[in-house]
Amino acid sequence: FAETFDPSLCKNGSTPCDNCQSRVPFRSEDVTDLVRAVVQSVQCVRSNQYTLVQLLDAVKGSTSNRIMSSELCSLPLYGRGKDVAKHDLERLLHMLVIRDVLAESLHIGHHDNVVCYVKTGSKARQFLSGRTERFVLPIRGKVAVTTASKSTEAGASKEDQVREECYQALLRLRITWAQKFKMKNPEHIFSTATLREMSRVLPSTKEQMMRVVGVTEVKWKNFDGDEFLKITTEFNNAKSKSPYWEGGASKENRPPAVGKKRKQSSSGLRAKKARPATYVGGAGSEDEFEGLTEAVSHRPGSVPPPTTETGIRRPGLLPPPRPVRSHTTL
């Protein structure tokens, strides 16, 4: 902010700024030659007027049509700061304006908008003649990457990779439906923004899918929303197994598995095993009862006959067999 103050008073004060609290090292870079090229270039500009943004692009060596079609590409400043970070060049240009080496003049455009054009300031001649101090710009150094930050970056990249793979799978499914219905614009099925939101949220139930903006009951029925839900559920399960994701692979945060049957315990299987039929009284002979029980137990869809408290089957309590349904392929 072009303030003149003692940094030690800020750093040791009660409310230090973020720059004084930062542990990132700074290095002092002499940018006097770069500043001289910028000021000389602004002096050479006569026919056109340029803004600070256009000067910044020219200093970075931009190859855009706006820069290459202007005279900026032939001036001394072009490409002189290609090795300097863009935000550092912005700081440098604003510092030149604050120190009155450069100046901005306000103009009203054709649409009543205000445009700031750059021109030389009152101290430009003094700088070019060498009667001022050299320009030194503090530049932030590189921060040492710790193990924790590496794992965080790896986790973020893993999350982005899963979401991107899910998005690509949803795109392929949308193209398949568009070809099936001979639709020229697949956006009428689900928009790209909706697919992006699906890949971000990764819903695993229909209720969660219906909360995504752009998913309606009509589209769910017409374009088989279960197919889209199947993809998001698959990647949701992959996400829950990742150690980088929030919640990791813990059981309480893991979504319920889809398409898996519950395993029966060995005790349950033993309890369901049929006991040998024993004839106790009633009409018919013992051989007739055993044959009837065997025929019913082997019939498709049948259930074992009820038993008494002692576990002995009685023919009088034998339930009627269930009707056999014919399964046809739809």
C-alpha positions as a LaTeX table, in Angstrom:
\begin{tabular}{lrrr}
\hline
Residue & $x$ (\AA) & $y$ (\AA) & $z$ (\AA) \\
\hline
Phe1 & 0.00 & 0.00 & 0.00 \\
Ala2 & 3.01 & 2.30 & $-0.41$ \\
Glu3 & 3.32 & 2.65 & 3.35 \\
Thr4 & 6.57 & 3.62 & 4.99 \\
Phe5 & 7.00 & 1.83 & 8.30 \\
Asp6 & 9.47 & $-0.12$ & 10.38 \\
Pro7 & 8.90 & $-3.88$ & 9.78 \\
Ser8 & 10.18 & $-4.73$ & 13.27 \\
Leu9 & 7.34 & $-2.75$ & 14.83 \\
Cys10 & 4.80 & $-4.78$ & 12.86 \\
Lys11 & 6.41 & $-8.15$ & 13.48 \\
Asn12 & 6.79 & $-7.61$ & 17.23 \\
Gly13 & 3.51 & $-5.78$ & 17.63 \\
Ser14 & 0.20 & $-7.08$ & 18.93 \\
Thr15 & $-1.37$ & $-7.47$ & 15.46 \\
Pro16 & 1.34 & $-8.42$ & 12.95 \\
Cys17 & 0.41 & $-8.77$ & 9.28 \\
Asp18 & 0.50 & $-12.04$ & 7.39 \\
Asn19 & 3.73 & $-11.09$ & 5.60 \\
Cys20 & 5.57 & $-10.60$ & 8.88 \\
Gln21 & 4.12 & $-13.82$ & 10.30 \\
Ser22 & 5.00 & $-15.83$ & 7.21 \\
Arg23 & 7.95 & $-18.20$ & 7.50 \\
Val24 & 8.43 & $-18.37$ & 3.76 \\
Pro25 & 11.81 & $-16.96$ & 2.78 \\
Phe26 & 12.03 & $-13.91$ & 0.50 \\
Arg27 & 14.89 & $-13.00$ & $-1.76$ \\
Ser28 & 15.69 & $-9.54$ & $-3.11$ \\
Glu29 & 15.77 & $-9.38$ & $-6.90$ \\
Asp30 & 17.33 & $-6.44$ & $-8.74$ \\
Val31 & 14.83 & $-5.49$ & $-11.47$ \\
Thr32 & 16.32 & $-2.16$ & $-12.50$ \\
Asp33 & 17.05 & $-3.27$ & $-16.08$ \\
Leu34 & 13.53 & $-4.63$ & $-16.46$ \\
Val35 & 12.06 & $-1.37$ & $-15.15$ \\
Arg36 & 14.19 & 0.64 & $-17.56$ \\
Ala37 & 12.92 & $-1.44$ & $-20.51$ \\
Val38 & 9.32 & $-0.88$ & $-19.41$ \\
Val39 & 9.71 & 2.88 & $-19.00$ \\
Gln40 & 11.50 & 3.27 & $-22.35$ \\
Ser41 & 8.77 & 1.24 & $-24.08$ \\
Val42 & 6.02 & 3.40 & $-22.60$ \\
Gln43 & 7.88 & 6.49 & $-23.83$ \\
Cys44 & 8.08 & 5.04 & $-27.33$ \\
Val45 & 4.33 & 4.42 & $-27.54$ \\
Arg46 & 2.77 & 7.31 & $-29.45$ \\
Ser47 & $-0.06$ & 6.08 & $-31.62$ \\
Asn48 & $-1.91$ & 3.73 & $-29.26$ \\
Gln49 & $-2.66$ & 3.60 & $-25.59$ \\
Tyr50 & $-2.29$ & 0.52 & $-23.43$ \\
Thr51 & $-3.35$ & $-0.62$ & $-19.98$ \\
Leu52 & $-1.30$ & $-2.24$ & $-17.24$ \\
Val53 & $-2.78$ & $-5.61$ & $-18.14$ \\
Gln54 & $-1.58$ & $-5.28$ & $-21.73$ \\
Leu55 & 1.87 & $-4.23$ & $-20.56$ \\
Leu56 & 1.97 & $-7.24$ & $-18.25$ \\
Asp57 & 1.13 & $-9.62$ & $-21.09$ \\
Ala58 & 3.81 & $-8.05$ & $-23.26$ \\
Val59 & 6.46 & $-8.32$ & $-20.54$ \\
Lys60 & 5.57 & $-12.01$ & $-20.09$ \\
Gly61 & 6.03 & $-12.52$ & $-23.84$ \\
Ser62 & 2.42 & $-13.40$ & $-24.63$ \\
Thr63 & 1.72 & $-14.67$ & $-28.16$ \\
Ser64 & $-1.96$ & $-13.72$ & $-28.19$ \\
Asn65 & $-3.41$ & $-11.94$ & $-31.20$ \\
Arg66 & $-4.01$ & $-8.80$ & $-29.17$ \\
Ile67 & $-0.30$ & $-8.49$ & $-28.36$ \\
Met68 & 1.18 & $-9.78$ & $-31.62$ \\
Ser69 & $-1.00$ & $-7.45$ & $-33.71$ \\
Ser70 & 0.13 & $-4.38$ & $-31.74$ \\
Glu71 & 3.42 & $-2.55$ & $-31.52$ \\
Leu72 & 4.11 & $-4.00$ & $-28.06$ \\
Cys73 & 5.78 & $-7.07$ & $-29.55$ \\
Ser74 & 8.48 & $-4.87$ & $-31.12$ \\
Leu75 & 9.24 & $-2.80$ & $-28.02$ \\
Pro76 & 12.18 & $-3.45$ & $-25.60$ \\
Leu77 & 9.87 & $-4.72$ & $-22.86$ \\
Tyr78 & 8.54 & $-7.68$ & $-24.86$ \\
Gly79 & 9.49 & $-10.97$ & $-23.22$ \\
Arg80 & 11.87 & $-9.39$ & $-20.68$ \\
Gly81 & 10.01 & $-10.86$ & $-17.71$ \\
Lys82 & 9.13 & $-14.32$ & $-19.00$ \\
Asp83 & 11.11 & $-15.93$ & $-16.15$ \\
Val84 & 9.35 & $-13.84$ & $-13.47$ \\
Ala85 & 6.06 & $-14.96$ & $-11.93$ \\
Lys86 & 3.00 & $-13.11$ & $-13.16$ \\
His87 & 1.91 & $-11.92$ & $-9.72$ \\
Asp88 & 5.42 & $-10.55$ & $-9.09$ \\
Leu89 & 5.24 & $-8.56$ & $-12.34$ \\
Glu90 & 1.88 & $-7.19$ & $-11.25$ \\
Arg91 & 3.44 & $-6.06$ & $-7.98$ \\
Leu92 & 6.30 & $-4.44$ & $-9.88$ \\
Leu93 & 4.04 & $-2.47$ & $-12.24$ \\
His94 & 1.87 & $-1.24$ & $-9.37$ \\
Met95 & 5.02 & $-0.24$ & $-7.48$ \\
Leu96 & 6.12 & 1.85 & $-10.47$ \\
Val97 & 2.75 & 3.62 & $-10.44$ \\
Ile98 & 2.98 & 4.25 & $-6.69$ \\
Arg99 & 6.49 & 5.70 & $-7.03$ \\
Asp100 & 5.29 & 7.90 & $-9.89$ \\
Val101 & 7.66 & 6.34 & $-12.42$ \\
Leu102 & 4.55 & 5.35 & $-14.35$ \\
Ala103 & 1.13 & 6.93 & $-14.16$ \\
Glu104 & $-2.42$ & 6.01 & $-15.11$ \\
Ser105 & $-4.80$ & 8.38 & $-16.84$ \\
Leu106 & $-8.55$ & 7.81 & $-16.75$ \\
His107 & $-10.56$ & 7.91 & $-19.97$ \\
Ile108 & $-14.24$ & 7.40 & $-20.68$ \\
Gly109 & $-14.79$ & 4.74 & $-23.31$ \\
His110 & $-17.40$ & 4.51 & $-26.06$ \\
His111 & $-19.80$ & 2.66 & $-23.76$ \\
Asp112 & $-19.34$ & 5.08 & $-20.83$ \\
Asn113 & $-16.86$ & 2.73 & $-19.16$ \\
Val114 & $-13.72$ & 3.99 & $-17.44$ \\
Val115 & $-10.36$ & 2.83 & $-18.89$ \\
Cys116 & $-6.97$ & 3.43 & $-17.28$ \\
Tyr117 & $-4.18$ & 3.97 & $-19.81$ \\
Val118 & $-0.50$ & 3.95 & $-18.84$ \\
Lys119 & 1.86 & 6.84 & $-19.40$ \\
Thr120 & 5.20 & 7.94 & $-17.96$ \\
Gly121 & 5.15 & 9.56 & $-14.55$ \\
Ser122 & 6.84 & 12.67 & $-13.22$ \\
Lys123 & 9.91 & 10.70 & $-12.03$ \\
Ala124 & 10.46 & 8.76 & $-15.26$ \\
Arg125 & 13.17 & 11.11 & $-16.57$ \\
Gln126 & 14.93 & 11.10 & $-13.23$ \\
Phe127 & 14.98 & 7.29 & $-13.24$ \\
Leu128 & 16.26 & 6.98 & $-16.81$ \\
Ser129 & 19.06 & 9.42 & $-16.10$ \\
Gly130 & 20.27 & 7.26 & $-13.22$ \\
Arg131 & 19.58 & 9.77 & $-10.48$ \\
Thr132 & 17.40 & 7.40 & $-8.49$ \\
Glu133 & 18.09 & 4.26 & $-6.52$ \\
Arg134 & 17.99 & 0.87 & $-8.15$ \\
Phe135 & 14.74 & $-1.07$ & $-7.99$ \\
Val136 & 14.80 & $-4.14$ & $-5.78$ \\
Leu137 & 11.74 & $-6.39$ & $-5.65$ \\
Pro138 & 11.25 & $-8.89$ & $-2.79$ \\
Ile139 & 10.23 & $-12.21$ & $-4.34$ \\
Arg140 & 8.81 & $-15.09$ & $-2.37$ \\
Gly141 & 11.01 & $-18.17$ & $-2.35$ \\
Lys142 & 9.97 & $-21.79$ & $-2.63$ \\
Val143 & 8.53 & $-23.54$ & 0.39 \\
Ala144 & 10.06 & $-26.85$ & 1.41 \\
Val145 & 7.53 & $-29.60$ & 0.82 \\
Thr146 & 7.00 & $-31.72$ & 3.93 \\
Thr147 & 5.78 & $-35.29$ & 4.12 \\
Ala148 & 2.36 & $-34.15$ & 5.34 \\
Ser149 & 1.91 & $-31.77$ & 2.45 \\
Lys150 & 2.99 & $-34.49$ & 0.00 \\
Ser151 & 0.38 & $-36.88$ & 1.37 \\
Thr152 & $-2.26$ & $-34.14$ & 1.20 \\
Glu153 & $-1.40$ & $-33.42$ & $-2.41$ \\
Ala154 & $-1.47$ & $-37.14$ & $-3.20$ \\
Gly155 & $-4.89$ & $-37.43$ & $-1.58$ \\
Ala156 & $-6.24$ & $-34.47$ & $-3.52$ \\
Ser157 & $-4.91$ & $-35.87$ & $-6.79$ \\
Lys158 & $-6.45$ & $-39.25$ & $-5.98$ \\
Glu159 & $-9.84$ & $-37.65$ & $-5.33$ \\
Asp160 & $-9.66$ & $-35.67$ & $-8.56$ \\
Gln161 & $-8.68$ & $-38.80$ & $-10.47$ \\
Val162 & $-11.67$ & $-40.76$ & $-9.14$ \\
Arg163 & $-14.08$ & $-37.93$ & $-9.92$ \\
Glu164 & $-12.65$ & $-37.45$ & $-13.41$ \\
Glu165 & $-12.93$ & $-41.18$ & $-14.19$ \\
Cys166 & $-16.53$ & $-41.14$ & $-12.98$ \\
Tyr167 & $-17.27$ & $-38.09$ & $-15.13$ \\
Gln168 & $-15.82$ & $-39.76$ & $-18.22$ \\
Ala169 & $-17.89$ & $-42.90$ & $-17.57$ \\
Leu170 & $-21.05$ & $-40.78$ & $-17.25$ \\
Leu171 & $-20.20$ & $-39.02$ & $-20.51$ \\
Arg172 & $-19.85$ & $-42.33$ & $-22.33$ \\
Leu173 & $-23.20$ & $-43.49$ & $-20.99$ \\
Arg174 & $-24.84$ & $-40.24$ & $-22.08$ \\
Ile175 & $-23.43$ & $-40.64$ & $-25.59$ \\
Thr176 & $-24.81$ & $-44.18$ & $-25.70$ \\
Trp177 & $-28.29$ & $-42.96$ & $-24.83$ \\
Ala178 & $-28.04$ & $-40.11$ & $-27.35$ \\
Gln179 & $-27.17$ & $-42.57$ & $-30.11$ \\
Lys180 & $-29.99$ & $-44.86$ & $-29.03$ \\
Phe181 & $-32.60$ & $-42.09$ & $-29.27$ \\
Lys182 & $-30.85$ & $-40.46$ & $-32.28$ \\
Met183 & $-30.46$ & $-37.17$ & $-30.43$ \\
Lys184 & $-28.10$ & $-34.61$ & $-31.95$ \\
Asn185 & $-27.52$ & $-32.81$ & $-28.65$ \\
Pro186 & $-26.74$ & $-35.13$ & $-25.69$ \\
Glu187 & $-27.25$ & $-32.17$ & $-23.36$ \\
His188 & $-30.99$ & $-32.88$ & $-23.50$ \\
Ile189 & $-30.40$ & $-36.08$ & $-21.51$ \\
Phe190 & $-28.30$ & $-34.65$ & $-18.69$ \\
Ser191 & $-26.30$ & $-31.46$ & $-19.03$ \\
Thr192 & $-22.54$ & $-31.39$ & $-18.58$ \\
Ala193 & $-22.95$ & $-29.43$ & $-15.36$ \\
Thr194 & $-25.29$ & $-32.13$ & $-14.04$ \\
Leu195 & $-22.78$ & $-34.88$ & $-14.86$ \\
Arg196 & $-20.05$ & $-32.88$ & $-13.16$ \\
Glu197 & $-22.21$ & $-32.56$ & $-10.07$ \\
Met198 & $-22.89$ & $-36.32$ & $-10.13$ \\
Ser199 & $-19.17$ & $-37.06$ & $-10.26$ \\
Arg200 & $-18.55$ & $-34.62$ & $-7.42$ \\
Val201 & $-21.30$ & $-35.86$ & $-5.08$ \\
Leu202 & $-21.10$ & $-39.57$ & $-6.11$ \\
Pro203 & $-24.63$ & $-40.49$ & $-4.97$ \\
Ser204 & $-25.26$ & $-44.10$ & $-3.99$ \\
Thr205 & $-29.07$ & $-44.00$ & $-3.65$ \\
Lys206 & $-31.90$ & $-42.66$ & $-5.77$ \\
Glu207 & $-32.77$ & $-40.13$ & $-3.09$ \\
Gln208 & $-29.24$ & $-38.70$ & $-3.23$ \\
Met209 & $-29.31$ & $-38.69$ & $-7.02$ \\
Met210 & $-32.61$ & $-36.77$ & $-7.10$ \\
Arg211 & $-30.98$ & $-33.97$ & $-5.09$ \\
Val212 & $-28.56$ & $-33.27$ & $-7.95$ \\
Val213 & $-29.61$ & $-30.21$ & $-9.93$ \\
Gly214 & $-30.93$ & $-31.27$ & $-13.33$ \\
Val215 & $-32.15$ & $-34.76$ & $-12.34$ \\
Thr216 & $-35.93$ & $-35.10$ & $-12.54$ \\
Glu217 & $-38.37$ & $-38.00$ & $-12.35$ \\
Val218 & $-39.12$ & $-37.69$ & $-16.06$ \\
Lys219 & $-35.46$ & $-37.95$ & $-17.04$ \\
Trp220 & $-34.96$ & $-40.75$ & $-14.55$ \\
Lys221 & $-37.67$ & $-42.83$ & $-16.23$ \\
Asn222 & $-36.90$ & $-41.89$ & $-19.84$ \\
Phe223 & $-33.13$ & $-42.38$ & $-19.68$ \\
Asp224 & $-32.90$ & $-45.18$ & $-17.09$ \\
Gly225 & $-31.44$ & $-43.29$ & $-14.15$ \\
Asp226 & $-30.44$ & $-46.58$ & $-12.54$ \\
Glu227 & $-27.62$ & $-46.90$ & $-15.09$ \\
Phe228 & $-26.20$ & $-43.52$ & $-14.07$ \\
Leu229 & $-26.68$ & $-44.42$ & $-10.41$ \\
Lys230 & $-24.82$ & $-47.67$ & $-10.94$ \\
Ile231 & $-21.75$ & $-45.76$ & $-12.16$ \\
Thr232 & $-21.75$ & $-43.25$ & $-9.30$ \\
Thr233 & $-22.25$ & $-46.03$ & $-6.76$ \\
Glu234 & $-19.30$ & $-47.96$ & $-8.16$ \\
Phe235 & $-17.00$ & $-44.97$ & $-7.82$ \\
Asn236 & $-18.47$ & $-44.17$ & $-4.41$ \\
Asn237 & $-17.40$ & $-47.61$ & $-3.23$ \\
Ala238 & $-13.93$ & $-47.02$ & $-4.70$ \\
Lys239 & $-13.80$ & $-43.69$ & $-2.89$ \\
Ser240 & $-14.66$ & $-45.25$ & 0.47 \\
Lys241 & $-11.75$ & $-47.70$ & 0.14 \\
Ser242 & $-9.23$ & $-44.93$ & $-0.52$ \\
Pro243 & $-7.05$ & $-44.01$ & 2.51 \\
Tyr244 & $-6.74$ & $-40.45$ & 1.21 \\
Trp245 & $-10.47$ & $-39.71$ & 1.34 \\
Glu246 & $-12.10$ & $-38.14$ & 4.36 \\
Gly247 & $-13.38$ & $-40.99$ & 6.47 \\
Gly248 & $-11.04$ & $-43.46$ & 4.76 \\
Ala249 & $-12.27$ & $-47.02$ & 4.62 \\
Ser250 & $-13.87$ & $-47.04$ & 8.07 \\
Lys251 & $-17.02$ & $-49.10$ & 8.42 \\
Glu252 & $-19.12$ & $-46.28$ & 9.82 \\
Asn253 & $-18.32$ & $-43.96$ & 6.90 \\
Arg254 & $-18.40$ & $-46.62$ & 4.19 \\
Pro255 & $-21.60$ & $-46.70$ & 2.11 \\
Pro256 & $-23.58$ & $-49.95$ & 2.12 \\
Ala257 & $-22.44$ & $-52.53$ & $-0.41$ \\
Val258 & $-24.64$ & $-52.94$ & $-3.45$ \\
Gly259 & $-25.58$ & $-56.32$ & $-4.92$ \\
Lys260 & $-24.08$ & $-58.46$ & $-2.15$ \\
Lys261 & $-26.14$ & $-61.08$ & $-0.38$ \\
Arg262 & $-25.92$ & $-61.56$ & 3.33 \\
Lys263 & $-24.04$ & $-64.67$ & 4.32 \\
Gln264 & $-25.85$ & $-67.16$ & 6.49 \\
Ser265 & $-24.20$ & $-68.53$ & 9.56 \\
Ser266 & $-23.34$ & $-72.19$ & 9.81 \\
Ser267 & $-25.80$ & $-72.58$ & 12.70 \\
Gly268 & $-28.59$ & $-71.19$ & 10.53 \\
Leu269 & $-27.80$ & $-73.68$ & 7.80 \\
Arg270 & $-27.85$ & $-76.57$ & 10.25 \\
Ala271 & $-31.18$ & $-75.41$ & 11.64 \\
Lys272 & $-32.73$ & $-75.45$ & 8.17 \\
Lys273 & $-31.62$ & $-78.98$ & 7.35 \\
Ala274 & $-34.60$ & $-81.34$ & 7.15 \\
Arg275 & $-34.82$ & $-84.00$ & 9.80 \\
Pro276 & $-35.74$ & $-87.55$ & 8.84 \\
Ala277 & $-39.52$ & $-87.98$ & 8.68 \\
Thr278 & $-41.06$ & $-90.26$ & 11.28 \\
Tyr279 & $-44.58$ & $-91.63$ & 11.08 \\
Val280 & $-46.71$ & $-91.32$ & 14.19 \\
Gly281 & $-50.30$ & $-92.36$ & 13.78 \\
Gly282 & $-52.77$ & $-90.97$ & 11.25 \\
Ala283 & $-54.25$ & $-92.34$ & 8.06 \\
Gly284 & $-52.12$ & $-94.28$ & 5.59 \\
Ser285 & $-49.09$ & $-96.41$ & 6.03 \\
Glu286 & $-45.63$ & $-95.29$ & 7.01 \\
Asp287 & $-44.29$ & $-95.99$ & 3.51 \\
Glu288 & $-46.98$ & $-93.81$ & 1.94 \\
Phe289 & $-46.18$ & $-90.93$ & 4.30 \\
Glu290 & $-42.40$ & $-91.10$ & 3.64 \\
Gly291 & $-42.97$ & $-91.15$ & $-0.10$ \\
Leu292 & $-45.33$ & $-88.18$ & 0.10 \\
Thr293 & $-42.85$ & $-86.22$ & 2.24 \\
Glu294 & $-39.99$ & $-86.93$ & $-0.14$ \\
Ala295 & $-42.05$ & $-85.89$ & $-3.16$ \\
Val296 & $-43.10$ & $-82.60$ & $-1.56$ \\
Ser297 & $-39.60$ & $-81.77$ & $-0.29$ \\
His298 & $-38.13$ & $-82.16$ & $-3.79$ \\
Arg299 & $-40.82$ & $-80.11$ & $-5.49$ \\
Pro300 & $-39.60$ & $-76.65$ & $-6.66$ \\
Gly301 & $-40.69$ & $-73.87$ & $-4.32$ \\
Ser302 & $-41.91$ & $-76.28$ & $-1.63$ \\
Val303 & $-41.38$ & $-75.84$ & 2.09 \\
Pro304 & $-40.76$ & $-78.57$ & 4.65 \\
Pro305 & $-43.88$ & $-79.73$ & 6.51 \\
Pro306 & $-44.47$ & $-78.28$ & 9.95 \\
Thr307 & $-43.32$ & $-80.11$ & 13.02 \\
Thr308 & $-44.59$ & $-80.45$ & 16.54 \\
Glu309 & $-42.83$ & $-79.26$ & 19.64 \\
Thr310 & $-40.93$ & $-82.55$ & 19.76 \\
Gly311 & $-39.74$ & $-82.09$ & 16.19 \\
Ile312 & $-41.78$ & $-85.05$ & 14.82 \\
Arg313 & $-43.60$ & $-84.50$ & 11.56 \\
Arg314 & $-47.29$ & $-85.24$ & 11.40 \\
Pro315 & $-48.97$ & $-86.01$ & 8.10 \\
Gly316 & $-52.14$ & $-84.28$ & 9.17 \\
Leu317 & $-50.28$ & $-80.96$ & 9.45 \\
Leu318 & $-48.72$ & $-81.20$ & 6.01 \\
Pro319 & $-49.30$ & $-77.84$ & 4.19 \\
Pro320 & $-50.47$ & $-77.81$ & 0.60 \\
Pro321 & $-47.64$ & $-77.53$ & $-1.92$ \\
Arg322 & $-46.98$ & $-74.15$ & $-3.51$ \\
Pro323 & $-47.98$ & $-73.78$ & $-7.16$ \\
Val324 & $-45.11$ & $-73.96$ & $-9.58$ \\
Arg325 & $-44.77$ & $-70.73$ & $-11.54$ \\
Ser326 & $-43.46$ & $-70.76$ & $-15.04$ \\
His327 & $-40.65$ & $-68.23$ & $-15.60$ \\
Thr328 & $-40.69$ & $-66.55$ & $-18.97$ \\
Thr329 & $-37.95$ & $-64.36$ & $-20.36$ \\
Leu330 & $-39.06$ & $-60.75$ & $-20.79$ \\
\hline
\end{tabular}
